[in-house]
Each structure stands twice: as structure tokens, then as C-alpha cells.
Amino acid sequence: MRDTDRALVQAASAVAKLRCRSAAHTLATAARTADGRVISAVNVARAAGGACPEVVALATAVTQGVSELETIVTVGERGRTLVTPCDSCRRLLADQFPGLRMIIGPVDDPRVVPVTGRAAAIEAGDPTDEPEVCDR
């Protein structure tokens, strides 16, 4: 993992500590653009549904005219855990940014994997590659 990847985890953790203080916001995402900018986002959880932080980050990137995201990471528990994007979010990210890399795994031993491909599907808990409904 590169120093820029470690910095991205730190950025997501900082957002989580600052903004994830209620049941409505429990996850934070940081995504690095190809030109080095960092886009951050939190989830919006509601009883009737909500939005994962990866979707909020993707929408922010598109709104800002970003043509390529390089790496993304999501943290939970105010930065104490890394969270693998759900299948729906992983597919959406792969459709929009096929070269995107995800930082996943245990916080003390994270790894970087492509958002596309079989390894990412298995890591996300989707060995059958069946669509999953997001419940985060």
C-alpha cells in the first residue's frame, strides 16, 4: 500500500470522527481523484432507506466534473474499521470508474484491490455474483 493510500484512510477516518456522530451517519468514505484531490462523504441512513457513502462520494465526484477516481476507502466505527463496499455500490463504482481501486481488509493490514473482477466480488462476500440489495 502506498503512502497516498494510507493518507486516504486517514482522511476517511478524520471525516468519520468529525461527522459520524449519530445513527443517521455511521460510515465515511474518502476517494482520491486522478489529479490528487480527495472527495469525502458520509452515508445517510433512514428507516425508509438511505444512501451509502460511496454513492454520495460518486455523486459528488460527478457533480465536480471528476472524470476519474483512482482509489476509494470506507470506514466505520468512527474510523476504527475498514468497510468493504456492498455489492450494489461496488457495481455502480465499477460501471462509472472501471479502473478504481478499493482499500479493504482489517485496519491494521489493509490491502488494495480493483473494484472490478472476481477477487473484489469474493472479498465483498458475493462469490455467486448475484445482485445484492444494500442495507447500510
TAHULIN-V682375 format. One record per residue. PSI is psi as a letter, one per 30 degrees, with the letter a starting at -180 (999 if undefined). D_LAST is the distance of its C-alpha to the last C-alpha in Angstrom with 2 decimals. Layout:
PSI	D_LAST
PSI	D_LAST
This chain:
k	26.78
l	28.43
e	28.90
e	27.00
e	23.95
e	24.33
e	24.70
e	21.44
e	19.62
e	21.64
e	20.74
e	16.96
e	17.78
e	20.09
e	17.62
e	15.18
e	18.25
e	19.43
f	16.52
i	13.76
g	15.80
l	13.95
f	11.01
f	10.39
j	10.12
f	8.89
k	8.70
k	11.71
k	13.07
k	16.77
k	18.50
k	22.27
l	24.37
f	27.45
g	29.64
f	27.94
l	26.06
k	22.69
k	19.96
l	17.24
l	14.16
l	11.37
l	8.07
j	8.87
k	7.07
l	9.52
e	10.62
g	11.60
a	8.57
a	7.79
k	7.68
l	6.26
f	9.20
e	10.88
e	11.46
e	12.80
e	14.93
e	16.18
e	17.20
e	18.89
e	20.69
e	21.96
e	23.05
g	24.97
g	26.68
k	25.29
f	26.52
k	25.11
k	22.28
e	23.43
k	20.73
k	17.09
k	15.30
k	12.00
l	12.42
l	10.90
h	13.12
h	15.02
g	16.11
f	17.04
l	14.79
k	14.00
k	10.66
k	11.29
k	9.60
l	8.21
e	11.27
e	10.86
e	10.52
e	13.23
e	15.42
e	15.19
e	16.10
e	18.81
e	20.23
e	20.60
i	21.57
f	22.86
g	24.34
k	21.21
k	20.78
k	17.70
j	18.19
l	16.58
a	17.78
k	18.90
f	19.44
f	23.14
i	23.59
l	21.24
l	22.15
k	21.98
l	21.40
k	21.57
f	18.54
l	20.76
l	22.57
e	22.47
e	21.82
e	18.49
e	17.52
e	18.70
e	17.07
g	13.65
g	14.63
i	15.92
f	19.69
f	20.52
g	18.90
k	17.74
k	15.11
k	11.65
k	9.38
k	5.83
g	3.78
999	0.00
